[in-house]
């Protein structure tokens, strides 16, 4: 019985409700607690440190993803005088922005790993995305373009060509973007409420989630099929923007209930 009281005390304490230690008093006051307006308040409107940190986690995943291609491009152009740009986001690994590229992927991997979501599938999906992000970061692509020609630009480091490392990189990247699409389209759209009881903002968010997921899939298909200058960088950037935009929405930056 004491364990049950302690557990309830812990749960209710998050909502700033004080439970008497006496079980008799606890039994008498419990009906009033369950009708308390603060208890019935939606989770995303309770400004406890746990909830604020959880929402901030979602926002930072979105911010880092959107900032990655922008910062890579700006940092490269500001420091280097050469006009040739790396053909993809991954190729910035070999430039002066390589440390930022690797560090951002590691940060995103950490945030994705710490994100639990609502159920086991959420957790497994974000954990898998975390592993894929680390593979992309620590198994850099070869310095070659679509034609397998060695690319020359303002690189600050070089690695010998390695087929296994290159395959690991592109496999990790493909699975990472595929997982992003799955999360946006299928997981972010879930709700504990049936469709008829969902708010207008929730329905609008679900439409945006599905649009973002579809955009990511189209970009995944377009990358190997396109061969115009910086095509890979362009579609990678669009896919990142789409997924990170969905994370910003999930972090209640837009269309908050």
N, C-alpha and C positions, 0 to 999 in steps of 0.2 A: 504494500500500500504506500509506503514512504517513497518508493521509487517512482510510483505513478504521480505522486504529488510533486516530487522534484522535477520530473520531466515536464509536467504541465506548467510548473512555475517558470521553467526555462523558456518554454515556448511563449507563454503569455508575457514574460518579461521583455521580449523583443518588441512587443507592442505597448510597452510602458504600462502594463497592468500589474498591480501588486497582488499576489495571492497570499493570504494568511497561511502561516505554517500549521495551524490547527486544522485537522481534516474536517472537524465538525463545522468550522467556519467556512472552510473551502466548499463543503457540500451546500451550505446555505447560500453562498454568494455566487456559485457557478452559473445559475440561470441568468443573473444580471450581467455577468461577464460576457456570456455568449450573445447578449443583446446589445453590448456596448458598441457604439458607433465606430470607435477606433478599431475594434476587432473586425467589424464588417467592412472596413475601408479597404479598397483594392491595394494589392501589394505594391504596385508601382507608384502609389501616392503616399507611401509611408517612408519618411526620410530617415530611416535607421541607417547606421554605417554599413550594415551588410547589404542592404538594397542599393544604396548609393554606389558602393564599390562595384556591385554586380553590373549595374547600368553603365558605369564608367568604363568597365572592361569592354563591353560591347562597343562603346563609342571609340575607344582607343584602337580597337581592331580596325574599325572603319577608317579612322583618321590616318593610321600608318599605311594602310593599303592605298588610299587615294594619294597620299603624299609621296609614295615611293617613286613612281615614274617621273613626277614633277621635279622632285629634288635631285634625282639622278641626272635628268636632262639639264637642269639649271646649273648644278654643280660642275658638270662636265664642260658646259659651254663657257662658264665664267673662268675656269682655270686653264683650259686648253685653247690653243690658237688654231688647231687643225679643224677643217670643215667636215671631215668624215665622221659620221656618228656610228656608234655600235649598232648592229642590226637588230638587237633584241635587248630586253631588260636584263637577261642573264649575262649578256656579253659585257655589261658594265662592271662585272666582277674583275675584269682585267684593266679597268681604267682607274683614275684617281678616286672614283666613287665606289670602288670595290668593297671597302670596309663598311661603308654605309649600307650597301646592298646586302651584305652578309648579316650585319647587325640588325637590320630591319626584319629580315626573314626570321632570325632567331627570336626577336621580340614578338613577332606575330605568332610564331610557333608556341612560345610560352603562354601568351594570352589565350590561344586556342586550346591549349592543354588545360589551362585553369578554368575554362568555361565548361560548366557542367550541363547546362540546358535544363530541360524539363524531365527527361527520362533517359534510359540507358542508350537508346539509339542516338540521341543528341550527343551524349558523352562520347560514344564510340566514333561518331562522325568527326567531331572536332579533334579528338585524339589522333585519328587517322590523318586528318589534314595537318596536324602539328608535325607528325612524322614526315609527311611528304614535303613540308616546308623546309625541314632540316636537311632532307636529301637534296633538295634544290640548292640549298645554301652551301653544303659541304662536298657536293659532287659537281663542280662547275662544268659548264659546257665546253666543248672544244672551240678554239678560235677559228671557226669556219662558217661560211655562209651556206645558203641552200645548195649551191653547186659544189660544196666541199672544198672551196678555195680558201686558203688561209687569209683572214681578214686583217688588214693593217689599218690602224688608226692610232690615236694617242694612248697606247697601252702602257701601263706602268709595270706590268708583270706578265710573264708568259709561263705556260705549262706545256709539257709535251702532249701531243695528241694521244688520246686514250679512248678506245672504243667502248670499253666497259663503263668508264666514268661518264662518258657522254650519254650512253644509253640509260644509266641510272638517273642522270639529270633530267632527261626528257620524259622518262617514265614517271618520275616524281612530279614533274610539272604538269603532265597530262592528268594524273590522278588528283593532284591538288586542285586544278581548275574544275575537274569533274565533281569533286566533293563539294566545292564552292556552289556549283549549280544545284546539286542535290539538296544542300542545306537551305539555299534560298527558296527553291521551288517546293520542297516537301516538308521541311522541318519548321521554317519560320512561319509557315502558313497555318500550323496547327493551333488549336485553341481548345480550352476546356469547355467552351460554350458551343452549342449547336449553332448552325448558320443563322437561324432566325433570331437568336439572342445576341449575336455579335454586334458591336457598335459600328457606326458608319466608318469611323476611323480605322477600325480593325479590318473591315472589308476593303477599304482603300489600300491599306498596307499590304494585304494579301495580293491584291492586283499588282502592286509594285514589286513584291517579292517574286512573283511568277514572271513578270517582265524581265527582271534582273537575271533570273535563272535562265530564261530563254536566250537572252543576250550572251551570256557566258557560253552556252552550248554552241551558238552560232559562231562565236569567236574561236572556240576550240576547233571547229570544222574548217574555218577560214584560214587559220594559221598555216597548215601544211599545203593548202591549195593556192595561196597567194605568193607572189614573188616580186611585187613592186618594192622600191626602196623603203626600208624601215617598216615593211608590212607586219613582220612579227612583233616589233615593238608597238605598233599601232593597235593591233588586235589584243595583245597582252594588256595594254593600258586600258582599253575599253572594257575588257573582262574584269580587270581589277577594280575599275571605277564602279562597274555594275554590282559586284559582290560587296565592296566596301560601302557602297550607298545603301545596300540592304542592311548592313550591320549598323549604319548610322540610324536608319529607321528603327531597327530593333532596339537600339540604345535610346529610343524616345527623343531623338533630336527632331524628328518630324512626325506629324500626325499622332501626337500623344493623346491617349484617352483621358 
